Amino acid sequence: MNGNNEDRLTGWLRHLAAGAGGEHIGDDAAFLPAGGPWALTTDTQIEGVHFHSGLPPATLARRLLAVNLSDLAAVGANPRYALLALAAPRGFDHRTFFRAFVAGCKTHHLQLVGGDLATGPTWTAALTLAGEPVAKRWVERRGARPGDRLWVGGTLGESALGFNLVLRGARPEGRAIRLPKRVPADPRWQRAARRAVRRHLAPHPQLALGSWLARRSERSAIDLSDGLSQDLHRLCRASQVGAIIDHHALPQAAEFEPLCQRLGLDPVDLMLAGGEDYVLLFTLAPRVRPPKNLFPAARPIGVITSERDLQLVVNGRPEPLEERGWDHLKESS
């Protein structure tokens, strides 16, 4: 489980800042002062990198907030305060953006308390959130134990499919989604395609699931932002364990696989390495299950092992699970 370029850099920074509160560099959030009572996280969204250019300001606001809230969900934190640094081209509709952003903050009892505004050639925003603990202990990546069952909070690969559809011309038009002509006219596939685009543009952070996990003693979790394969490797490294997952257990949305195949995309590759799922990957003791009435989309996908390697079972045969996913520094090697 060798780290990729981004993980190697954050590992080096963690070592460089050792003893100065840097032990959580690279994690979903930092706990300050040491152990809490605050969880702090920050994330950047860049036009042309994280999303296609030309999205409506309100969509940008909701997406920026959601991807950051997902990090707080992963550690079992209640959102409290936000600091936003925003750079946008001249003519950007700041008021529409902030109306949507503040409305989203109010939904999650989050208070915007400051930040910075600047003019830039493209839209870029860095959002920092502070959250308070739901329970006495934070949820961390390092809590997985051999024998635990491995769960995901929802379907995989759908956001990556939506991203591909946007690259092919899908666009939001008010509350509707205009689809590219290559999507078949079959209503089932049209619904699946629009759902995938919305999943990419407007993820739903699993704060309620994170709160439930925080109240359990036997758990670990990570936010699935860079792809199941890559983020599972990170969780296992932090816990010093391995994992076996079943290809057939990976949850997918209705019509996901045939639509991927029609568009020339590999559905398994999107589920394993597509990224931006923004659901939680978590572990629980073997006999513990999330309440189905509260979290109907949660599915078990494998088991934690004492060995340090990761395996994917395909048609009953295990094979090494390669560490693949989104890495901002992969072109710098």
N, C-alpha and C positions, 0 to 999 in steps of 0.2 A: 504494500500500500504506500508507494512513494508519492509524495505530494506533487501536484503540478506546479507551474511557475508561480501562480498567485498564492498557493498554499505555502510554497517554500519561502516566499517573501514575508508572509504574515508570521510564519514560524520563526524566521530570523528576527523580525521585529519583536516578537514575544520574548525571545531570548535577550535581545538588546535592552528591552525595558523591564526585565525581571527585577523584582524588588521595588518597582515604582508604580505598581498597580497595572502593569501591562499583561498580566497572565491571561486576560480574556480577549486580547487582540486576536481578531479572526473569528470570534464566536458571534452568536446572534446579538448579544448585548454584554455590556460590562456592568458589574454590580459595585456601586460606590456609595459611601466608603466601602472598604473591603467587606464583601458579603451583603451589602445593602445599607440603607433601606431603598436605594434607587437603582433601577435598571435603566441604562442609557444605551441608545442605539442611534446610528446615523446611516443614511443611505442616499445615494446620488442617482438621479434620473437624467439622462442626456438624450436630447433629440437626435435621431439618426443612429443611436447606439442601442438604447433600450426600447425604442418605439419608433414608428415611421413618422416622418415629418408631416406637419399640417393637422395634427389632432386638435379638436376644439379645446379651448382653455379649461372648461369644466371637466372634461375627460382627463386632462393632464392632472388637475387638482385631485380628483378622486383616486387616480392610479398612484400618484406619489404618496398619498396618505396610506393607501391600502398596503403597499409593499413594505412600508416601515412598520405599520401595525402588526404585520405578520411576524416580524422579529420579536416584538414584545409578546405575542401569543406564544412563541416557542419557549419563552422562559417563564411563563405564567405570571405576567405583569398586567396590572390595570393601567391603561394610558392616563397620563395626567397633564403633561406640559409639552409644548412644541416650539422649536426654533427653526425658522425657515430662511435659507439663503437662496434667492431666486435671481437668475440672470436671464433676460429675455430681449429679443430684438425690439427696436423702436416700432411702435404701433401695436404691440401685444396688448390684448384686452385684459389688463391686470384686474379690473373690478369683477369681471365675470369669473376669472380664476379664483379670486379670494372669496367671492360669495360661495362658490362650491366648496372651497377648502374649509372655510369656517363652518359651513353647514355640516360637513363630514366630521369635523372636530366635535361639534355639539352632539352628534349622534353617539360618539364614543366617550363623552364626558371629558374631552381633551381641550385644553386651553392654549391657544396661540399666544405666546408671551413676548415674541420679538424675532429678530433675525436681521437680514440684510437684503437690499435690492440693488441691482446693477443692470446695466445694458450690455448685451453681448451679441455676437453674430448668430448664435443659435440659442435655443431654450435649454437651460440647465438649472437644476434645482437640487439642493442638498438639505434634507430634512433631518433634524435631530429630535428624538422623542425621549421623554423621561416617564417611567412607569413605576408604580408602587407594587409590592408583592401581594399576591392573592392569598398566599399561605405563609407559614413560617419559613419555608425553604423555597429557593428558586428551582425551576426545572433547568437542568443542565445537560450537556451532551455526554458527560462522563458517567452517567448513572446506569448504563446498560450492563446486564449480567448474563453470563452463559445460561441458556435455557429460557430466557425471556422470549416472548413472542414479539415480532416486529410488525407494526401497523402503519398504515397511511390514512390520513384523514379524508381523502377523497380521490377522485379520478386523476389519472396521470396523462401527460402528453397533450391535453386539450388546448392549453395555452400556446404550446409550441405550434400546434396545428393552426390556431388563430393567427399567430405571428406570420406563418407562411401564407395564409390567406390574405393578410394585409399586404404583404410583399407583392402578391399577385393582383392587387387592386381593390380588395374589400375596404370599405370606408363607412364610418358612422355618418348617418344623415338624420339629424334630430334623434329620435328614439329608435329609428330603424337602422338596419345594416344593409348597405348595398354590397352585393356579392359579385365576384368576377364571373364571367360567362362560363368558365371551365367547370364551375360547380353544377352538377346535373340538376334538372328541373324537378326531380322527385322531391315532394314536400319533406320527406324524412331527412334527406341529405341537406336540403336547404335549412331546416331547423338545426341540424347538427353543425352546419357551417357557421350560422349566425351565433349559436351558443359558444362555439370555439372562439370567434372573434371577440365576443363580450368577455369571455374568460380571460383573454389576453389583455384587453383594454381596462377591464374593471374587476380585478381579483377580489375575493372575499376573505379577509384575514380570519383565521379560526381562533378568535379570542376566547370564545366559550369553551372550546376544547382545551386550550392552554390552561384556562382556569380550572377545569376539571382535573387535568393532569397534575397541577400544582398541589392539589389536595391529596394526592396519592404518595405513598412513600417509595413505591417501587416503579420508577419511571425515569426515562431520559427522552429528549426530543431535540429536533432540529427543524428549522424552516426550510422547506424544499424550494429553493430559489434557483439553484444552479444545475439541477438535474438529480434524479434519484440516485444514480450510480455515484456521482461525485459526492453528494451530501451524505450518502450512507457510508462511504469511505471515511468522511470526516467524523461522523458520529462514532464509528468503530475505532478510529485512531484515538479519539478522546477517551473512550472507555477501555481501550486496550483489549478489544475482543474482535471476533470475526462474525460473519453472517452468511446464511444461506437463504436466498429468496427464490420463489417459484414464478417462472415466467407467466404461467396460466393464472396465477393469483393476482396479478397486477390489475387494478380496477381501471376500466375505461368507460367513457361515455357512450351512449347509444349511437350507433352508426359511425363511431370513430374509426374503426379499422377499415371498413370498406371505403370510406371517404378518403382516408390517407392513401390507400392503394390506387384509387381513381386519380388522385393528384400526383402520383409517382413518389409518395413519401413512405418511409419505413415506419409503421406504427410502433414497433418495439423500440426502435431507435429514439423516437420522440418520447416514449414513456420513460426510457432509461436516462436519456441525456438531453432532452429538449429544453428543460429548465422552465422557470417562472410558473411552476404549478401553484405555489403559495398555499400548499396544504402542509400539515405537520406530519413528519415522520417520527414515530415514537415507539418506545418499548414498554411492555407491561409484563408482570409475572404471568406464568402460563395460564392460570385459572381466572385471570382478571380480564374483563371485556368492557369497553366503553358502553354506556347505556344506549341501546339501539334507538330508543325513542328520542334521545337528544342528539345523537350523532349517527344517523342512519347511513351516511356515506363511508364511515370508517371501515376498513377491511384489513384483516391479517394477511401479510404477504410472505412471511418467513420466520426464521428463528435466529437468535443470537447464539454464537458458538464460542468455545474457549480458544479455538485456533484463530490465528490472526489473518487468515485469508478470507476473501469474499467470493461466494459462488452463486451462479445463476443456474437453476435447474430448468432445462428445456426438454420437454417430452421425456421426462424421467432421467435425463442424463445431466450431471453437474458439469459446468464449465466455469473457468475463472471470470469473474465480473470485473471488466476493465473499468478503470476510473476515468470516466468521460463526462463532460458537461461544459457549462459556460466558464470561461477563464479569461478575464480581461487582459492578462499579460501573456497569453499564448503566442502572440506574434513577436514578442520581444526576445524569444529564446534564440 
